[in-house]
């Protein structure tokens, strides 16, 4: 009974009331400070609209988002129809579409377009022409064909070139690049139009034949023929003889004849 009486007297004392008041005050102040801290950290009640970035260029992102929002480029997607760096998608989407707001400092993730895509060059040497063409088409390459006499590798790829230089397997080049395939043909060579060399100077004939595929020009000169004669003379006859539909195979030669009489007739 004495103990209960003492406890009762303490509860109703002025000292207890002061201590209780201090505890309540500390609790209230702590609660207020905690709420303010949480609001500051979580940005409670803050609403920032997300702009529509699709179709904009990545170079303008900082200006569009300002200081309220940040951005991150997740990657690029090959799309030759768009200007390089055009935004194709964003996360989160624009507030105008979702009606959802975000807090300041939120990072908007975007994917942008690119107009070039790097593709690995396959190994086509020793493959058939048809197979090589199919592989190049499937990988988005363009190509040109060049033929070279070859009895052993008829119809096969002898070399693969990019910008007129050999390109190794696995080399990455832009999609749509032009690849040159050098294709072997049998020893008969590639048929091509037979030029008419009659009446040309020797240098003109050399130039005409040099522009053909793998052809050799042979010159038959009369006795006493010298350098001075070659500058003025013209082709009298040729072998094979010229005809409008005449053809000659690459890897062969054209023989031209210059006679003394032809030289002397030259004014």
Buried (B, 14 or more C-beta within 10 A) or exposed (E): EEEEEEEEEEEEEEEEEEEEEEEEEEEEEEEEEEEEEEEEEEBEEEEBBBBBBBEBBBEEBEEBBEEBBBBEEEEBBEBEEBEBBBBBEBEBBBBEEEEEEBBEEBEBBBBBBBBBBEBEBBEBBEBEBEEBBEBBEEBEBEBEEEBBBBEEBBEBBBBBBBEEEEBEEEEEBEBEBEBBBBBBBBEEBBEBEBBBBBEBBBEEBBEBBEEBBBBEBEBBBBEEBEEEBBEEBBBBBBEEEBEEEEEBBBBBEBBBBBBBEBBEEEE
